[in-house]
Amino acid sequence: MAAQYWVGDFYIDLTRNQITQKTQSQTIPPKALAVLTHLAKNANKVVSHDELLSEVWPDTVVTPNTLQRSIAQLRKALGEDSQYQSYIKTHAKQGYSLECEVRWQDNIDAESLVEQERLLKADTSITTDADTAKSEIKRRHGTPQIHIESSDAVKTSRSALSLITIFAGIVISGIIGFNYLTPTHPLKLTIGELRSLTATDNKEYAGIYSPDGEYVVFQRTSEASCVNNIWAKNTNTQEETQLTKNLGEYGSQSFSKDGKKLVFIETEDCDKPITQKNCYKLMTLDFQKALKAPQSPNVLMECKNSKIARPMWLNNNNVALLQQFSNRWKLTSYSVADNKSTVIYELEEGNFFDFDYSVKDDLIALTSIHTDGQHYIEILKPDGHVLSSHQIEFPKEISNFRLIYPNFMPQDNQLIFSTGRQLFTLSYEGKVSNISLPLDEPIGSPIFHPDGKRMLVIKGYYDSDIATIPLSQIVPLQTEQNHTNPGKDYSILERSIQGEDSALFQPNGELIAFKSERSGEDQLWITDGNGSRQLTHFPMDTYLYGMDWATDGKSILVNANNMLTQVYLDSSQISFPFGHPVSQLFQWDSEDNTALLIARIKGILKFVEFNLNNSEFRVITDKKVKRALKSEDGRLIYTDRMDRFWQPGPAEDQLIESLEGQGSDKRFITKHNVIYGINEEFQLWSYDLNEDTFKILGNTPNNVDYL
C-alpha cells in the first residue's frame, strides 16, 4: 500500500503521521490515520463499525467509543464536525464512508527521504514563486499571457451584473529534493518540502532567483491600495526589501549575468495613443543600490506602436525580448551599449508565443505554431542560428491546442512546464513526459535555483465573486458614496475562495450560468440564486475561455480547452470540430448556429464567424478585436486594441464616435439594440443604436472586474 495519498485536497503522509492542507500540517495519532486509510481504500463505500475495529485494532478488545474518538480526530483535522460532513459521513447503525476522490502515491524510498532531510538541514534557503491564475496562472511567471484575449460574451436579461474581484493571498512556495538519472531514463522527482515564501494578503508573482541564488526577486501588488512594486527576499535571513519606489504595472524581470542589474517591462497608458492604448517601456534597475534604498528604474527604450514582453538578459549583455507587430511576434535583441534593436528570429508564416534562455548553455528555447497548425520547440543560439526544430508530441493528458510555456532545467536537453496541477518535461526533440507530483493547487512553470536542487513556482488562486447590482441603485446621485462604500451597492450571488467568473442570465429563465474553479479547475456551473450545481466535469487543468446561452435557454456553448462544446442542462454534451484552436468565444447565435470568436489560424489570432453546422468560417476583420457582439437586429459591434467601438459599413468599418473614450477592459453587453458598458471611470453608460443617444447611468463600485 502507498505510504502517501490524497483525500480531496488533503495530503496524507503515513511515514510522518501527518495530514497537510496547502502548507499547514497536523500530526495525527497512528490509529486514527489507520482508520482514514481503510476508509480511503474503500472510498465512497460504507464500511461497518466491526470491519474498522477488526482492521485497525486486530486481536484487541476496544469499545466503539475508541472508533468514535478516532473519527472525531479525523473530522477535526479535515475541518468538519458531526453536523458538517463533507468527507467522512456517518451512516446510522451501519458505519462510515469516505465520500471524496482518493489519489494514491507510490512509496518514496527510505534513502530518498534521508537525503531530503539532509538537504533540509544543510540549506534552509528553499523557496519558490507564485502565480495567480487568472488568465492566467496559465503562464509561467504569473504575468498575463501574451496570447490570451480576456473577453467573454456576457448577456443580461434583467438587472446589470458585475464581477467583483478580490485577490486571494498568493503563496510563493518551494519544492526540493530532485533525483536526476542519466538522460536515457525518465526524470525522477521527489519532494523534500513545499515551503511558503510569502504569506501576505497581497498578490505576489513573477519570482526569479538572483544569479548567486541568495535572493528571490518578485512583484507584489496590494489590491487595497492599488500599489505594485518589485521586492527582494534574502533566502538566508528571510528579510524582505522593497526595490522600487515608482508605482507601475511591471512584467517579468531578468538579471544581468553579473547580478548587478534587473531588466523588466513597464506598461502604462499612452499619452497620445496612435495604434494602441498601452505603451511599453524597457526598464533597468540597479539591484545593489535598490537593496539599500528603493530606486526609480531607468528607461532603456519605449514602444508606442508595438508590444514588447518577456525580457531576458543574455550573456553578451544584450536583452532578448518578444516584440509584437499587429498579431505577429518577433524575437528581438536590444543592445544596451548601442541603444538599438535587431531581429533575432521570426517566422514568415506561423507565430511563436514564448521563449526561455539558458545562461549556462547560452541557448534559447522557443515554442511556436507553424503553418501546419502544429506546435514546435526550436533551439537557437542568441545570434538566431537554429540548432533544431521539432514538432511537440502532446500526450493524452494535454489538449492538442494547449499552449505551453517551458523553462530550462539543470538536466541536459530538457525543459519543464506546468499545465496547472500537472508538471511535464519537454525534450529538445519535442518529447513530453509527465512528472507525478501531488499538487493540490495550480502552479506556474518552475524556475530553477542556480544549484539545480530547488525551484520557484507560482502557487495559488485568483479569487473573484459573482455579484448583482439593481439598476435602480446605479444613479448619478451620491457618486462619491458609491465609490467609497461599494458594499452597499451590490449583493454577492456566488462566492468561494477561488475564481467565479463570466456570469450569464438564462434567456427567459431564472438560472445564471457561470464558470468556477472551486472544484480545482474551470467548470461550468448554474445557479438559481438559492444553490448552485456543477454542470460539466471536464478533465484536470481545463480552462474555459467564453460561453453563451442558446436562445431557448436549454443549453450553453462553451469554449473548453480551445474547443467548442455544447452543454445541456442535464450535462450531456456535443462537441464541434473546428480544426483550429479557439482562443475566445464571444457570442453564439443558436438559431443560425453561428458563433463569433477569436481563432488561432496558423498561429495568428483572427476574428471569425464560425458555422457550427458545416464547420466553415469566414474572417471578419484583420484588426485585433478585444470583444464582439451582435445586437438583436443583427448589427455587429466590436472593440479594437484602443477600446474603440466599430460597426461594419457599406465600404469600410465605421467608428462609433459617440462612444469615443468609453471603452475599457470591463467589457460591454447588448440588450434590445442598446449597448451597455463601464468606462475607465467606473461609470455605467448606455448607447441606443437606433436613436444614436448616449447616457451616463451612474457609478459602479470601483472593484468591478467585468460587466
Phi, psi and omega in degrees: 000143180295144180273350177226142176201171181246136169244102187062237178257019176258131180261121183257122179241102183289337180289340181239003181056046185234147168242125184236131171237124187057245180246010181261120182250146176231137175271128186241141176305139183305320181295321178296319178294327177295322176297313180299319182296319179292322175295322180295322178294339179239040185306140178067019174235150178279124178251127185290160177300316183297319180295319179294318180296317182288330180285317186270326181239063182293141177058027179228135179270115178227160180269159176303333179299330179297316177296318180297323177295321178295319177298318179296320178296318179293318180296322178296318180293329181270004176076033179224175177221191184292334179275319180259104186238084180271337181249295182263118181253141177269131175245108187309129177061013179239306182157216182227158174221149175259110188257077177190174178285136176241128179240128184261144179243142178298152179300141171267124185294153186299322181297322179295319179297318179297318180295321178295319177298321179296319179295320180297320181286328184281334185214115182264005183269051181266120186218172166201182188239167190221140181241157175258152186277340214276253192296017163161063153313339197290003172234162190298321188252004182087355175277158183302141178292138183286346186255351188272131172262116192263059176232139176236149175287126181228122178242153179228141181248355174218248185284161178297148181233135180233154175256115183265122188257132173228127179283129171285157176294113181276134186257131172264124189234169181228143177235131178224179177090061181259134174247116181260132174257180179295156184302341181278352179250155177293154181289131175254130186227121178241153186260122173274319179193145171248110189240134176285134176266326176230156181213050180259175175274006183267175176262119180241137187199177174058047180276140174221160174271149168289157183304330178272358178077005185280333184235151164249125178253130184212174178249144182229126178244127174267113180291328182295317183254002180055042181249133177232132178213164175264135183235160173232143177235125177285121185286349177267312183267346184067012179285135179256142181227128175281126187264330184246155178236348175264126183286150178181173175260112187253149171265185182298148184252165180215144179270147166292160186301326180277357177076011184270338185226154173245150173229143182199171180256133172250132180250133178209163178294136177291140177297316179230084183301138179243299181244348180211154185280327181258145172249150186237131180242133172274118188246153174230152183221133176284107187294318182296318178293321182293334177293337180269325179198144180305139184241156171270125181292156179258145180274126174269314176203162181229140179240119181254346182233012175212164180252138176237150184202163171057054178292137179227122181284123182272165180295334180275011178075005169275164178246119174273141179204162174271136178230129185251125171246123187059239180250013185244139181260147173232149174267118188242148175245123178257125178271115179294321183291318185263351181055050176209160184242148174225149179280125176278315188202141174207158177255131177295321174231151185091191184198157171237162191226355178194158174206163174220159183233135176258113177295320183296314185262353183054050181232153175245130173252129187229131177256137188212168172240127182264182184296339178280001180080002181266157181270141183229154171244124181242137176248124181225162171276159181299343177274002178097356179291121183277120179273325180201154177213118183224143175291138179280129181263102184284131173283174183294339181286347184239132176299144181298338182262005185287127173279137182239151186232086186271153173241154177294147176250162174297330180288139183298143173061028181225144171236167182226143177210162180241146171252006181134270177258011178231142176249146180221152169258151179229121179276164177298339180270005177089009179278132180248132179230141181278139172253122182278115177222143180277078182266125180265343179223157178297147175229160173275176178293133186292151171241127188272145171294151179305333180278353176075006184252004179205168183207159175260138171222151171277128183225128177146180183239155170265124186255122174220155185236158175266127181227152175243144177231116175298136180300333180295338180270351178263092183231156180294340182285155177053042183296324182294322179294323179299326182278324184274336179233064184295340182296338180280347188267338188222161175236139181282127181264318179222130183215141169211186178274003178239192188275129167246137190203167167057050182284140180223130175288140176289130178300126177055033180215183183251001183272158172232127176264143177204163174256149182213148176259011187296340178266002179116335174209169180302127173222159178271129180235159172228151179218149173255010182095344180246352180178157183239159181220135178283127186262331182238160176224060178294159184293171181304144178066032174280143174229138181254129179236072176106145177200162179202146179285153166287157182300325181277357177073015184260352180205169182225134173266127184230143175264098182249121180054041174070020177227146183273131179223130176268124184245125178268166184292344174267011178078000175290155189223153171227129179260149182240115179290138180235319181094348177228146178292134177270117180279321182206130173262125180263307189207148179235122172265096186289339179287315175274348183057048175237156183224140172268126184204165170259124179240148178263102184253115186054037177087351183254134179285127181232141174271117187226162167249124187249130177267113183286345181284319184238005178063021176266156179216159174228139177281125183276316180205154177271356178293156174280112185260129179269325180202148182210140176213159171251143175284175182299327181270011172092007179281133181274132176234131176215159177244147180259190183292346176268006183061030174268149183263136183229153170229143174296140177244181182296327181241327180207162181295143184251134177283134174275094188294332180296340182255016177299125179083002182261351181282155178201180177274012180267008174073175175216163179227165175234144177205125180053044179062026175240133176267135174241140179205172176236126181271184183293343178268011180061033175261131174276129182229167176223151177221120180274116182294327182282319184267349184055047180241138182242136180222141167270117184275331180152183182266144173254165175302148185277008172250021175292132178266298181224149171270000000 
